[in-house]
């Protein structure tokens, strides 16, 4: 227990090959960076995930909007709750 207490506040790094296997439908938040963001209803491309911020209950996706999207600003943040972000397609890099 004493050795564990000495690690409090430390940053721990894990080699890629040592990461635990995930169950189907699970993913690491960092795997979302670079994925395309599309509207579920229309399949319209909205932009690309450029960062993920962990905030406890849910993650926040920083999305760089596509220049064809008629919205300002050209970057935005999207909370990854089930009501907003339902499906992550890791195989085709799409949220």
Biopython code that builds the backbone (N, CA, C, O; Angstrom):
import numpy as np
from Bio.PDB.StructureBuilder import StructureBuilder

atoms = [
    (1, "UNK", "N", (0.819, -1.192, 0.000)),
    (1, "UNK", "CA", (0.000, 0.000, 0.000)),
    (1, "UNK", "C", (0.866, 1.259, 0.000)),
    (1, "UNK", "O", (0.530, 2.248, -0.651)),
    (2, "UNK", "N", (1.964, 1.219, 0.721)),
    (2, "UNK", "CA", (2.857, 2.371, 0.780)),
    (2, "UNK", "C", (3.426, 2.700, -0.600)),
    (2, "UNK", "O", (3.529, 3.871, -0.968)),
    (3, "UNK", "N", (3.796, 1.665, -1.365)),
    (3, "UNK", "CA", (4.346, 1.905, -2.714)),
    (3, "UNK", "C", (3.293, 2.531, -3.615)),
    (3, "UNK", "O", (3.616, 3.397, -4.429)),
    (4, "UNK", "N", (2.039, 2.108, -3.484)),
    (4, "UNK", "CA", (0.963, 2.690, -4.288)),
    (4, "UNK", "C", (0.749, 4.155, -3.932)),
    (4, "UNK", "O", (0.523, 4.978, -4.819)),
    (5, "UNK", "N", (0.814, 4.486, -2.669)),
    (5, "UNK", "CA", (0.644, 5.884, -2.242)),
    (5, "UNK", "C", (1.738, 6.778, -2.808)),
    (5, "UNK", "O", (1.511, 7.962, -3.054)),
    (6, "UNK", "N", (2.916, 6.217, -3.014)),
    (6, "UNK", "CA", (4.013, 7.000, -3.580)),
    (6, "UNK", "C", (3.750, 7.389, -5.029)),
    (6, "UNK", "O", (4.374, 8.321, -5.538)),
    (7, "UNK", "N", (2.846, 6.699, -5.697)),
    (7, "UNK", "CA", (2.528, 6.982, -7.099)),
    (7, "UNK", "C", (1.405, 8.004, -7.268)),
    (7, "UNK", "O", (1.151, 8.455, -8.385)),
    (8, "UNK", "N", (0.739, 8.370, -6.195)),
    (8, "UNK", "CA", (-0.359, 9.326, -6.281)),
    (8, "UNK", "C", (0.143, 10.611, -6.936)),
    (8, "UNK", "O", (1.162, 11.169, -6.530)),
    (9, "UNK", "N", (-0.587, 11.073, -7.957)),
    (9, "UNK", "CA", (-0.229, 12.290, -8.675)),
    (9, "UNK", "C", (0.776, 12.086, -9.786)),
    (9, "UNK", "O", (1.128, 13.034, -10.488)),
    (10, "UNK", "N", (1.245, 10.852, -9.957)),
    (10, "UNK", "CA", (2.231, 10.554, -11.004)),
    (10, "UNK", "C", (1.539, 10.284, -12.333)),
    (10, "UNK", "O", (0.348, 9.974, -12.367)),
    (11, "UNK", "N", (2.274, 10.399, -13.411)),
    (11, "UNK", "CA", (1.803, 10.013, -14.732)),
    (11, "UNK", "C", (2.363, 8.634, -15.035)),
    (11, "UNK", "O", (3.573, 8.414, -14.976)),
    (12, "UNK", "N", (1.471, 7.711, -15.360)),
    (12, "UNK", "CA", (1.893, 6.355, -15.693)),
    (12, "UNK", "C", (1.739, 6.135, -17.181)),
    (12, "UNK", "O", (0.705, 6.471, -17.758)),
    (13, "UNK", "N", (2.744, 5.580, -17.801)),
    (13, "UNK", "CA", (2.719, 5.305, -19.231)),
    (13, "UNK", "C", (2.672, 3.800, -19.448)),
    (13, "UNK", "O", (3.309, 3.035, -18.724)),
    (14, "UNK", "N", (1.906, 3.384, -20.461)),
    (14, "UNK", "CA", (1.775, 1.965, -20.795)),
    (14, "UNK", "C", (2.126, 1.807, -22.261)),
    (14, "UNK", "O", (1.631, 2.551, -23.107)),
    (15, "UNK", "N", (2.981, 0.837, -22.564)),
    (15, "UNK", "CA", (3.312, 0.566, -23.970)),
    (15, "UNK", "C", (2.068, 0.067, -24.696)),
    (15, "UNK", "O", (1.220, -0.604, -24.109)),
    (16, "UNK", "N", (1.974, 0.401, -25.965)),
    (16, "UNK", "CA", (0.832, 0.021, -26.794)),
    (16, "UNK", "C", (0.538, -1.483, -26.682)),
    (16, "UNK", "O", (-0.619, -1.883, -26.552)),
    (17, "UNK", "N", (1.577, -2.300, -26.731)),
    (17, "UNK", "CA", (1.375, -3.755, -26.699)),
    (17, "UNK", "C", (0.955, -4.265, -25.324)),
    (17, "UNK", "O", (0.533, -5.415, -25.202)),
    (18, "UNK", "N", (1.060, -3.437, -24.288)),
    (18, "UNK", "CA", (0.674, -3.846, -22.934)),
    (18, "UNK", "C", (-0.728, -3.381, -22.538)),
    (18, "UNK", "O", (-1.186, -3.672, -21.433)),
    (19, "UNK", "N", (-1.417, -2.654, -23.441)),
    (19, "UNK", "CA", (-2.767, -2.199, -23.127)),
    (19, "UNK", "C", (-3.699, -3.405, -22.995)),
    (19, "UNK", "O", (-3.542, -4.385, -23.723)),
    (20, "UNK", "N", (-4.661, -3.346, -22.081)),
    (20, "UNK", "CA", (-5.607, -4.457, -21.953)),
    (20, "UNK", "C", (-6.529, -4.552, -23.170)),
    (20, "UNK", "O", (-6.837, -3.548, -23.813)),
    (21, "UNK", "N", (-6.956, -5.762, -23.468)),
    (21, "UNK", "CA", (-7.929, -5.985, -24.542)),
    (21, "UNK", "C", (-9.256, -5.337, -24.156)),
    (21, "UNK", "O", (-9.676, -5.423, -23.002)),
    (22, "UNK", "N", (-9.905, -4.701, -25.099)),
    (22, "UNK", "CA", (-11.203, -4.076, -24.845)),
    (22, "UNK", "C", (-12.317, -4.983, -25.337)),
    (22, "UNK", "O", (-12.130, -5.760, -26.274)),
    (23, "UNK", "N", (-13.471, -4.880, -24.704)),
    (23, "UNK", "CA", (-14.639, -5.628, -25.155)),
    (23, "UNK", "C", (-15.186, -4.985, -26.421)),
    (23, "UNK", "O", (-14.872, -3.833, -26.722)),
    (24, "UNK", "N", (-16.000, -5.723, -27.159)),
    (24, "UNK", "CA", (-16.617, -5.195, -28.371)),
    (24, "UNK", "C", (-17.430, -3.956, -28.027)),
    (24, "UNK", "O", (-18.172, -3.947, -27.044)),
    (25, "UNK", "N", (-17.290, -2.921, -28.829)),
    (25, "UNK", "CA", (-18.004, -1.673, -28.608)),
    (25, "UNK", "C", (-17.259, -0.699, -27.712)),
    (25, "UNK", "O", (-17.693, 0.441, -27.550)),
    (26, "UNK", "N", (-16.145, -1.125, -27.126)),
    (26, "UNK", "CA", (-15.336, -0.237, -26.296)),
    (26, "UNK", "C", (-14.182, 0.323, -27.118)),
    (26, "UNK", "O", (-13.752, -0.284, -28.099)),
    (27, "UNK", "N", (-13.687, 1.487, -26.708)),
    (27, "UNK", "CA", (-12.560, 2.095, -27.405)),
    (27, "UNK", "C", (-11.860, 3.034, -26.445)),
    (27, "UNK", "O", (-12.440, 3.470, -25.451)),
    (28, "UNK", "N", (-10.617, 3.340, -26.748)),
    (28, "UNK", "CA", (-9.883, 4.341, -25.994)),
    (28, "UNK", "C", (-10.229, 5.709, -26.557)),
    (28, "UNK", "O", (-10.308, 5.878, -27.773)),
    (29, "UNK", "N", (-10.436, 6.681, -25.687)),
    (29, "UNK", "CA", (-10.818, 8.029, -26.131)),
    (29, "UNK", "C", (-9.838, 8.589, -27.142)),
    (29, "UNK", "O", (-10.253, 9.253, -28.093)),
    (30, "UNK", "N", (-8.549, 8.339, -26.964)),
    (30, "UNK", "CA", (-7.546, 8.891, -27.881)),
    (30, "UNK", "C", (-7.688, 8.323, -29.293)),
    (30, "UNK", "O", (-7.197, 8.919, -30.251)),
    (31, "UNK", "N", (-8.360, 7.171, -29.428)),
    (31, "UNK", "CA", (-8.585, 6.584, -30.755)),
    (31, "UNK", "C", (-9.557, 7.410, -31.590)),
    (31, "UNK", "O", (-9.648, 7.215, -32.802)),
    (32, "UNK", "N", (-10.283, 8.329, -30.961)),
    (32, "UNK", "CA", (-11.245, 9.158, -31.690)),
    (32, "UNK", "C", (-10.571, 10.288, -32.469)),
    (32, "UNK", "O", (-11.147, 10.803, -33.427)),
    (33, "UNK", "N", (-9.354, 10.679, -32.067)),
    (33, "UNK", "CA", (-8.647, 11.772, -32.753)),
    (33, "UNK", "C", (-8.380, 11.370, -34.201)),
    (33, "UNK", "O", (-7.837, 10.300, -34.476)),
    (34, "UNK", "N", (-8.772, 12.249, -35.116)),
    (34, "UNK", "CA", (-8.604, 11.990, -36.545)),
    (34, "UNK", "C", (-9.837, 11.393, -37.204)),
    (34, "UNK", "O", (-9.890, 11.272, -38.428)),
    (35, "UNK", "N", (-10.836, 11.015, -36.394)),
    (35, "UNK", "CA", (-12.042, 10.411, -36.970)),
    (35, "UNK", "C", (-12.957, 11.479, -37.554)),
    (35, "UNK", "O", (-12.993, 12.619, -37.091)),
    (36, "UNK", "N", (-13.688, 11.078, -38.576)),
    (36, "UNK", "CA", (-14.667, 11.955, -39.210)),
    (36, "UNK", "C", (-15.924, 12.015, -38.350)),
    (36, "UNK", "O", (-16.336, 11.004, -37.782)),
    (37, "UNK", "N", (-16.535, 13.194, -38.251)),
    (37, "UNK", "CA", (-17.780, 13.375, -37.511)),
    (37, "UNK", "C", (-18.888, 13.596, -38.533)),
    (37, "UNK", "O", (-18.803, 14.494, -39.371)),
    (38, "UNK", "N", (-19.935, 12.764, -38.456)),
    (38, "UNK", "CA", (-21.054, 12.881, -39.391)),
    (38, "UNK", "C", (-22.363, 12.990, -38.608)),
    (38, "UNK", "O", (-22.479, 12.483, -37.492)),
    (39, "UNK", "N", (-23.343, 13.663, -39.216)),
    (39, "UNK", "CA", (-24.670, 13.732, -38.620)),
    (39, "UNK", "C", (-25.358, 12.382, -38.786)),
    (39, "UNK", "O", (-25.389, 11.828, -39.885)),
    (40, "UNK", "N", (-25.897, 11.866, -37.718)),
    (40, "UNK", "CA", (-26.531, 10.556, -37.738)),
    (40, "UNK", "C", (-27.724, 10.520, -38.705)),
    (40, "UNK", "O", (-27.898, 9.552, -39.446)),
    (41, "UNK", "N", (-28.538, 11.576, -38.692)),
    (41, "UNK", "CA", (-29.760, 11.583, -39.492)),
    (41, "UNK", "C", (-29.505, 11.670, -40.993)),
    (41, "UNK", "O", (-30.214, 11.037, -41.776)),
    (42, "UNK", "N", (-28.494, 12.451, -41.407)),
    (42, "UNK", "CA", (-28.287, 12.717, -42.826)),
    (42, "UNK", "C", (-26.991, 12.129, -43.375)),
    (42, "UNK", "O", (-26.775, 12.115, -44.587)),
    (43, "UNK", "N", (-26.135, 11.646, -42.488)),
    (43, "UNK", "CA", (-24.821, 11.127, -42.879)),
    (43, "UNK", "C", (-23.925, 12.227, -43.455)),
    (43, "UNK", "O", (-22.943, 11.939, -44.138)),
    (44, "UNK", "N", (-24.272, 13.495, -43.174)),
    (44, "UNK", "CA", (-23.506, 14.637, -43.678)),
    (44, "UNK", "C", (-22.201, 14.778, -42.889)),
    (44, "UNK", "O", (-22.210, 14.752, -41.658)),
    (45, "UNK", "N", (-21.089, 14.926, -43.598)),
    (45, "UNK", "CA", (-19.785, 15.120, -42.981)),
    (45, "UNK", "C", (-19.735, 16.494, -42.339)),
    (45, "UNK", "O", (-20.006, 17.502, -42.992)),
    (46, "UNK", "N", (-19.384, 16.536, -41.047)),
    (46, "UNK", "CA", (-19.339, 17.799, -40.319)),
    (46, "UNK", "C", (-17.913, 18.276, -40.052)),
    (46, "UNK", "O", (-17.652, 19.479, -40.055)),
    (47, "UNK", "N", (-16.991, 17.343, -39.820)),
    (47, "UNK", "CA", (-15.632, 17.743, -39.509)),
    (47, "UNK", "C", (-14.822, 16.577, -38.980)),
    (47, "UNK", "O", (-15.191, 15.417, -39.163)),
    (48, "UNK", "N", (-13.706, 16.893, -38.318)),
    (48, "UNK", "CA", (-12.763, 15.893, -37.851)),
    (48, "UNK", "C", (-12.436, 16.135, -36.379)),
    (48, "UNK", "O", (-12.258, 17.279, -35.960)),
    (49, "UNK", "N", (-12.358, 15.069, -35.602)),
    (49, "UNK", "CA", (-11.980, 15.176, -34.192)),
    (49, "UNK", "C", (-10.493, 15.521, -34.117)),
    (49, "UNK", "O", (-9.658, 14.796, -34.657)),
    (50, "UNK", "N", (-10.163, 16.629, -33.447)),
    (50, "UNK", "CA", (-8.766, 17.042, -33.329)),
    (50, "UNK", "C", (-8.218, 16.856, -31.918)),
    (50, "UNK", "O", (-7.003, 16.879, -31.717)),
    (51, "UNK", "N", (-9.114, 16.670, -30.928)),
    (51, "UNK", "CA", (-8.654, 16.432, -29.564)),
    (51, "UNK", "C", (-9.809, 15.875, -28.750)),
    (51, "UNK", "O", (-10.973, 16.044, -29.113)),
    (52, "UNK", "N", (-9.484, 15.213, -27.651)),
    (52, "UNK", "CA", (-10.488, 14.688, -26.724)),
    (52, "UNK", "C", (-10.109, 15.158, -25.329)),
    (52, "UNK", "O", (-8.979, 14.964, -24.882)),
    (53, "UNK", "N", (-11.065, 15.777, -24.645)),
    (53, "UNK", "CA", (-10.850, 16.252, -23.281)),
    (53, "UNK", "C", (-11.669, 15.382, -22.337)),
    (53, "UNK", "O", (-12.887, 15.276, -22.483)),
    (54, "UNK", "N", (-11.006, 14.763, -21.378)),
    (54, "UNK", "CA", (-11.706, 13.956, -20.386)),
    (54, "UNK", "C", (-12.205, 14.867, -19.282)),
    (54, "UNK", "O", (-11.438, 15.628, -18.693)),
    (55, "UNK", "N", (-13.511, 14.781, -19.005)),
    (55, "UNK", "CA", (-14.091, 15.668, -17.991)),
    (55, "UNK", "C", (-14.847, 14.897, -16.919)),
    (55, "UNK", "O", (-15.720, 15.456, -16.255)),
    (56, "UNK", "N", (-14.530, 13.643, -16.745)),
    (56, "UNK", "CA", (-15.199, 12.868, -15.701)),
    (56, "UNK", "C", (-16.322, 12.023, -16.264)),
    (56, "UNK", "O", (-16.088, 10.920, -16.756)),
    (57, "UNK", "N", (-17.553, 12.539, -16.194)),
    (57, "UNK", "CA", (-18.725, 11.758, -16.599)),
    (57, "UNK", "C", (-18.725, 11.413, -18.084)),
    (57, "UNK", "O", (-19.124, 10.313, -18.464)),
    (58, "UNK", "N", (-18.283, 12.340, -18.922)),
    (58, "UNK", "CA", (-18.233, 12.084, -20.365)),
    (58, "UNK", "C", (-17.079, 12.874, -20.961)),
    (58, "UNK", "O", (-16.614, 13.854, -20.380)),
    (59, "UNK", "N", (-16.627, 12.437, -22.118)),
    (59, "UNK", "CA", (-15.543, 13.138, -22.801)),
    (59, "UNK", "C", (-16.103, 14.262, -23.655)),
    (59, "UNK", "O", (-17.279, 14.269, -24.017)),
    (60, "UNK", "N", (-15.236, 15.203, -23.963)),
    (60, "UNK", "CA", (-15.595, 16.322, -24.816)),
    (60, "UNK", "C", (-14.721, 16.239, -26.062)),
    (60, "UNK", "O", (-13.495, 16.230, -25.961)),
    (61, "UNK", "N", (-15.349, 16.179, -27.240)),
    (61, "UNK", "CA", (-14.613, 16.103, -28.500)),
    (61, "UNK", "C", (-14.419, 17.508, -29.052)),
    (61, "UNK", "O", (-15.373, 18.278, -29.158)),
    (62, "UNK", "N", (-13.183, 17.838, -29.404)),
    (62, "UNK", "CA", (-12.888, 19.093, -30.083)),
    (62, "UNK", "C", (-12.908, 18.758, -31.580)),
    (62, "UNK", "O", (-12.089, 17.980, -32.068)),
    (63, "UNK", "N", (-13.864, 19.364, -32.294)),
    (63, "UNK", "CA", (-14.091, 19.040, -33.699)),
    (63, "UNK", "C", (-13.741, 20.231, -34.566)),
    (63, "UNK", "O", (-14.239, 21.335, -34.346)),
    (64, "UNK", "N", (-12.874, 20.009, -35.562)),
    (64, "UNK", "CA", (-12.594, 21.038, -36.566)),
    (64, "UNK", "C", (-13.617, 20.842, -37.666)),
    (64, "UNK", "O", (-13.615, 19.823, -38.356)),
    (65, "UNK", "N", (-14.501, 21.832, -37.829)),
    (65, "UNK", "CA", (-15.578, 21.717, -38.795)),
    (65, "UNK", "C", (-15.055, 21.831, -40.219)),
    (65, "UNK", "O", (-14.107, 22.566, -40.495)),
    (66, "UNK", "N", (-15.689, 21.095, -41.107)),
    (66, "UNK", "CA", (-15.364, 21.148, -42.529)),
    (66, "UNK", "C", (-15.693, 22.541, -43.063)),
    (66, "UNK", "O", (-16.665, 23.157, -42.624)),
    (67, "UNK", "N", (-14.904, 23.033, -43.992)),
    (67, "UNK", "CA", (-15.110, 24.386, -44.526)),
    (67, "UNK", "C", (-16.441, 24.526, -45.262)),
    (67, "UNK", "O", (-16.930, 25.643, -45.430)),
    (68, "UNK", "N", (-17.037, 23.419, -45.702)),
    (68, "UNK", "CA", (-18.322, 23.493, -46.394)),
    (68, "UNK", "C", (-19.499, 23.621, -45.432)),
    (68, "UNK", "O", (-20.613, 23.932, -45.855)),
    (69, "UNK", "N", (-19.261, 23.384, -44.139)),
    (69, "UNK", "CA", (-20.323, 23.518, -43.147)),
    (69, "UNK", "C", (-20.553, 24.994, -42.894)),
    (69, "UNK", "O", (-19.629, 25.723, -42.532)),
    (70, "UNK", "N", (-21.779, 25.431, -43.085)),
    (70, "UNK", "CA", (-22.112, 26.844, -42.982)),
    (70, "UNK", "C", (-22.417, 27.208, -41.524)),
    (70, "UNK", "O", (-23.537, 27.591, -41.186)),
    (71, "UNK", "N", (-21.403, 27.081, -40.676)),
    (71, "UNK", "CA", (-21.556, 27.340, -39.244)),
    (71, "UNK", "C", (-20.318, 28.059, -38.741)),
    (71, "UNK", "O", (-19.217, 27.793, -39.223)),
    (72, "UNK", "N", (-20.471, 28.948, -37.799)),
    (72, "UNK", "CA", (-19.333, 29.586, -37.140)),
    (72, "UNK", "C", (-19.377, 29.194, -35.677)),
    (72, "UNK", "O", (-20.476, 29.031, -35.145)),
    (73, "UNK", "N", (-18.280, 29.034, -35.008)),
    (73, "UNK", "CA", (-16.915, 29.059, -35.496)),
    (73, "UNK", "C", (-16.564, 27.767, -36.213)),
    (73, "UNK", "O", (-17.386, 26.853, -36.278)),
    (74, "UNK", "N", (-15.359, 27.680, -36.749)),
    (74, "UNK", "CA", (-14.937, 26.501, -37.502)),
    (74, "UNK", "C", (-14.387, 25.399, -36.600)),
    (74, "UNK", "O", (-13.988, 24.344, -37.094)),
    (75, "UNK", "N", (-14.361, 25.622, -35.301)),
    (75, "UNK", "CA", (-14.069, 24.546, -34.360)),
    (75, "UNK", "C", (-15.146, 24.580, -33.297)),
    (75, "UNK", "O", (-15.731, 25.628, -33.025)),
    (76, "UNK", "N", (-15.402, 23.442, -32.703)),
    (76, "UNK", "CA", (-16.415, 23.383, -31.662)),
    (76, "UNK", "C", (-16.152, 22.177, -30.786)),
    (76, "UNK", "O", (-15.296, 21.346, -31.089)),
    (77, "UNK", "N", (-16.890, 22.089, -29.704)),
    (77, "UNK", "CA", (-16.732, 20.963, -28.795)),
    (77, "UNK", "C", (-18.047, 20.212, -28.710)),
    (77, "UNK", "O", (-19.120, 20.815, -28.664)),
    (78, "UNK", "N", (-17.956, 18.901, -28.688)),
    (78, "UNK", "CA", (-19.123, 18.029, -28.696)),
    (78, "UNK", "C", (-18.999, 17.068, -27.533)),
    (78, "UNK", "O", (-18.039, 16.300, -27.458)),
    (79, "UNK", "N", (-19.963, 17.103, -26.626)),
    (79, "UNK", "CA", (-19.932, 16.194, -25.477)),
    (79, "UNK", "C", (-20.373, 14.813, -25.934)),
    (79, "UNK", "O", (-21.349, 14.676, -26.671)),
    (80, "UNK", "N", (-19.648, 13.789, -25.492)),
    (80, "UNK", "CA", (-19.909, 12.426, -25.952)),
    (80, "UNK", "C", (-20.894, 11.705, -25.034)),
    (80, "UNK", "O", (-20.554, 10.701, -24.408)),
    (81, "UNK", "N", (-22.107, 12.225, -24.961)),
    (81, "UNK", "CA", (-23.154, 11.525, -24.233)),
    (81, "UNK", "C", (-23.950, 10.717, -25.241)),
    (81, "UNK", "O", (-23.861, 10.969, -26.443)),
    (82, "UNK", "N", (-24.719, 9.757, -24.775)),
    (82, "UNK", "CA", (-25.478, 8.915, -25.700)),
    (82, "UNK", "C", (-26.460, 9.707, -26.535)),
    (82, "UNK", "O", (-26.736, 9.329, -27.674)),
    (83, "UNK", "N", (-27.001, 10.804, -26.000)),
    (83, "UNK", "CA", (-27.972, 11.575, -26.764)),
    (83, "UNK", "C", (-27.329, 12.350, -27.903)),
    (83, "UNK", "O", (-28.014, 12.736, -28.850)),
    (84, "UNK", "N", (-26.022, 12.584, -27.827)),
    (84, "UNK", "CA", (-25.331, 13.347, -28.870)),
    (84, "UNK", "C", (-24.490, 12.450, -29.753)),
    (84, "UNK", "O", (-24.585, 12.528, -30.978)),
    (85, "UNK", "N", (-23.689, 11.622, -29.173)),
    (85, "UNK", "CA", (-22.742, 10.792, -29.915)),
    (85, "UNK", "C", (-23.059, 9.331, -29.630)),
    (85, "UNK", "O", (-22.629, 8.783, -28.615)),
    (86, "UNK", "N", (-23.802, 8.710, -30.517)),
    (86, "UNK", "CA", (-24.311, 7.371, -30.239)),
    (86, "UNK", "C", (-23.399, 6.285, -30.783)),
    (86, "UNK", "O", (-23.176, 5.277, -30.113)),
    (87, "UNK", "N", (-22.866, 6.470, -31.982)),
    (87, "UNK", "CA", (-22.163, 5.379, -32.645)),
    (87, "UNK", "C", (-20.743, 5.794, -33.005)),
    (87, "UNK", "O", (-20.528, 6.865, -33.572)),
    (88, "UNK", "N", (-19.790, 4.959, -32.680)),
    (88, "UNK", "CA", (-18.401, 5.162, -33.076)),
    (88, "UNK", "C", (-18.027, 4.001, -33.983)),
    (88, "UNK", "O", (-18.070, 2.843, -33.566)),
    (89, "UNK", "N", (-17.658, 4.308, -35.224)),
    (89, "UNK", "CA", (-17.230, 3.292, -36.195)),
    (89, "UNK", "C", (-15.714, 3.305, -36.280)),
    (89, "UNK", "O", (-15.148, 4.030, -37.098)),
    (90, "UNK", "N", (-15.050, 2.515, -35.450)),
    (90, "UNK", "CA", (-13.586, 2.511, -35.472)),
    (90, "UNK", "C", (-13.055, 1.979, -36.799)),
    (90, "UNK", "O", (-12.033, 2.462, -37.286)),
    (91, "UNK", "N", (-13.717, 1.010, -37.383)),
    (91, "UNK", "CA", (-13.260, 0.408, -38.629)),
    (91, "UNK", "C", (-13.203, 1.370, -39.798)),
    (91, "UNK", "O", (-12.349, 1.240, -40.674)),
    (92, "UNK", "N", (-14.122, 2.351, -39.816)),
    (92, "UNK", "CA", (-14.112, 3.312, -40.927)),
    (92, "UNK", "C", (-13.854, 4.728, -40.423)),
    (92, "UNK", "O", (-14.163, 5.708, -41.101)),
    (93, "UNK", "N", (-13.282, 4.821, -39.220)),
    (93, "UNK", "CA", (-12.849, 6.117, -38.661)),
    (93, "UNK", "C", (-13.949, 7.167, -38.698)),
    (93, "UNK", "O", (-13.761, 8.252, -39.248)),
    (94, "UNK", "N", (-15.103, 6.843, -38.111)),
    (94, "UNK", "CA", (-16.235, 7.765, -38.152)),
    (94, "UNK", "C", (-16.958, 7.778, -36.800)),
    (94, "UNK", "O", (-17.155, 6.736, -36.175)),
    (95, "UNK", "N", (-17.350, 8.987, -36.365)),
    (95, "UNK", "CA", (-18.131, 9.150, -35.127)),
    (95, "UNK", "C", (-19.507, 9.620, -35.526)),
    (95, "UNK", "O", (-20.360, 9.832, -34.664)),
]
sb = StructureBuilder()
sb.init_structure("model")
sb.init_model(0)
sb.init_chain("A")
sb.init_seg("    ")
for serial, (resi, resn, name, xyz) in enumerate(atoms, 1):
    if name == "N":
        sb.init_residue(resn, " ", resi, " ")
    sb.init_atom(name, np.array(xyz, "f"), 0.0, 1.0, " ", f" {name:<3s}", serial, name[0])
structure = sb.get_structure()
